[in-house]
Amino acid sequence: MNAALTWEAGGWERLAPHVGRCRLPVWDCTAGLVVGDEGALMIEAGATLAEGAALRTQARHILGGTRRVTHLALTHPHFDHVLGAAAFAGVRVYGAAGIDTVLTAGREELCSDAVRHGVPADAAAEAADLLVRPHHLVRGEWALDLGGGVQVLLADVGPGHTGHDLAVLVRGGEGGRAIVFCGDLVEESGEPQAGPDAAPRHWPSALDRLLELGGEDAVYVPGHGAVVDAAFVRAQRATLAERFGVS
């Protein structure tokens, strides 16, 4: 890896020398950044174009000002995770297979949902109008090499929280532990939210897949809230299985 990264920019939390995350205001959505010698992956785009632009600017400061985000992963098609995507012009965008249909046919619903949750109507409409669809749709798994030994695995682990849930696995955390960005399949700051697009009967299986990916010693990064461990994910799986009457 190249020179040390400045994770304190914008209040980012360092998870490993090459991995950090921040908790965005208002909806407490987690955004992540994974940095290699040849590329940088942003995870999530924020709820508005302004929030997406702020994430991109913060990444530039973390990277030292001369480099930029090259890849963007969207974990699922909810407004607080995707509506800032147009701020990442020129970046390769990834999502689980099928998310492109939701982001095309469901733009009006995304906009309405954002407004219902407090995004100003004009900001929501602008972001929805300019929303970009992922260029790369992940079926199964997709490996990214960011250079300098930084390997990322994108995994289509859903359905669960939505019909199209993507997890991001990064190897080489502290003590060799993996880091798993879970999207909203896992939430720490509140109960997992099962909206009309959730697949409740499949959600526990999606969490089993997360645990298989990361293993017992991994760091699990929820879509909302503090970083958790495998025991927390297993406990949330048990709660969801009981809640939805599945094994």
N, C-alpha and C positions, 0 to 999 in steps of 0.2 A: 504494500500500500504506500501511497505517497504521503505528503506532509499531514500532520495532525489536523483534524477537522474541528471547526469552531462550533460545537453543538449548542453553546449557550445562546446563540443568535435566535431571537424570537421565543425564548423559553423552551427550547427543545431538550428532551431527556435522552441522554446517551444510553443505549442498550448494549453496545459493543463498539469497538473503535470505528467500525464502518457502518453502524446502524443507529438511527435515532428515531424518536417520534415526538409529536406534540399533540396536545389536546386543544382543539379549536374552541373558541368561545361560543356561548349561547347553547349549542346542542351537544357540546362535549364530545364531538366526533374526533377520533384519533386519525392523524395523518402520519405516515412513516416515510423515511428516506433511507435508501440503501446505496452506498457509494463504493464504486470500484475505480480502478485506475483509468478505465476507458469509458465508463458510463455511470449514470446515477438514476435510480428508480424511485419515483415518488409513488406512494400508496395513498390513494384518495385525492380528490380534487377540491373539496370544500363545497359549501352550499350556494355560493354566488361567484360571479366573475371576479369581484374584488377579493374574495377570500382565496380563490385560486391564484390570482396574481400575487397576493401576499405570500402564499406558500412558495411560489416560484422565486420570489425575491429573497425570502429567507434561505432557500436552498442555495442560491447564488452566494450569499454571505457565508454559509457553512462551507461551501466548496472553495471559497477563497476569491470569488469574484471573477475568475477567468473561465470557469466551467459552468455547465448548465445541466438541468435535468434532461435526460435523453429518453426515458421510459416512464410511462404512467400506468399503474394498475388500479382498476376500479373493482372493489370487492363485491358490489351488488348495486342494483339500480334504484337507490333511494336518493332523494334530493340533496341531503346533507353530505353525501359522498360523491356525487357526480356533477352537480350543476356548475361547478367551477372549471370543468374540463376544457372549455374553449380558451382559457387563459394559458394553456400549455400548447400553443401553436408550434408545429414542427416536431412534436414529441410522439414517439410510438406508443399507442394506447392499447391496453390489453383488458379483456374482460372474459367472463365465462360465456361459453357458447349459449346463444339465445338472448343475451343482454342487449344486443343490437336491435332486436325487434322491439323490446320494451322501450328503449330510448328513442325509437322512431315513432311507434304507434302510441306511446304513452306520454308524449311530451306535455300535452295539456294537463294530464293528471299529475305529472311531476311538478308543474308550475302551480297548480291548485294546492297540492300538498305543501309545497314550500310556503305559499301565502298563508295557509291555515296554521302553519307553525311559526309565523311571524316574519318571514322574509318580505320586504316591501314588494308590492305588486310589480312595479316597473323593473326592479332588479331580477325578480323571478322570471318575468316574461323575457327579458333580454337574454338571460342565461339559457332558458329553454329554447329560444329561437336559434341560438348559436351552438347549442349542444352538439358535441362531436361523438360519433359512434366509434367504438373500439376498432382499430385497424386489424387487430389480431385476436381471434376468438379461440379460447382455450377449451379443448375437448380432452379430458383426461389430465395430462400434465404437459407443461411447457418449460424448458430450462432456459435461463438467461445467464450469459457469462458477461459480467460487468468489468472484467479485467482485474489483474492483480490478485487472482485467486478467489474473488468474490463471486460465488455461484448462488443463484436464486431459482427456486422452483415455484412456478405458478400452478396451482391445482384446482380443478373444477370439482369441488367437494359437495356441492348442493345436489338437489334442492334442500332447503331448510328454512332459514329466515326469509328467503325469497326463492323464486324458481331458479336463480342463477347466482350462486354464491362461489366466490373465488377466494382461496387462501393463498398466502405468500409465505414460503418457507425460506429462511436464510440460515445457512450453516456458519459456524465459526464465531459464535457468541462467546461471552466470558466463560472460561473453563471448557471450551469446546461445545457448549450447549447450543442447540438450535433455537432460533427465534421464529415464532409463527404469528403472522398478522392474520387474525381470525375474521375480520369484518364483524358484522352484527350477529354472527352465529354464536358469539360469546359476548356478554355484557356484564360489566362489574358494577357500574354505578346505578343500576336498576334492574328490574326483571326483564328478561328477553322479551322483545316486542313481536308479537305474531299478528301482523296485519292481514288484509285480505289476500295478499300475494304470497303468504307463507305456505309452506308445505309441512304442516305439523307432524304428520306420520313419518316423514323422512328426516326430520331435524335431528333426533338422537343418532341416527346413522351418520349424518354429516359430522357430528362431534366425534364419533368413533374414528372417522377418517382423519380428523385433525390430530387426534391423539396418536394414531398410527404414523402420521407424518412427522410429528415433533418428538415423540417419545416421552418418557417419564421425566427427564431432566430439562425439557425445553422451557423457554420463556414464552408464554402465550399473551398476545397483545389484543385485548378486546376492541371492538369497534367504539365502545364508550366505557370509560373508567380506567382504573389502575391496572397495571400489568399483573397477571395471575400465573398460577402454576397448573400442572396436570391435575392435581387433586381438585382444584376449583372447577376445571372443565368437566371432570367426571361427576362432581356434585351437581353441576348445572344440567348435565345430561340426565341424571337420575330425576331431577325435578321436572324437566321437560317431558320425560317418558311417562311419569306419573300424571302430569297435567294433561297430556294428550292421549293417555291410555294405550301406549305402545311399549314394546319391550326394547 
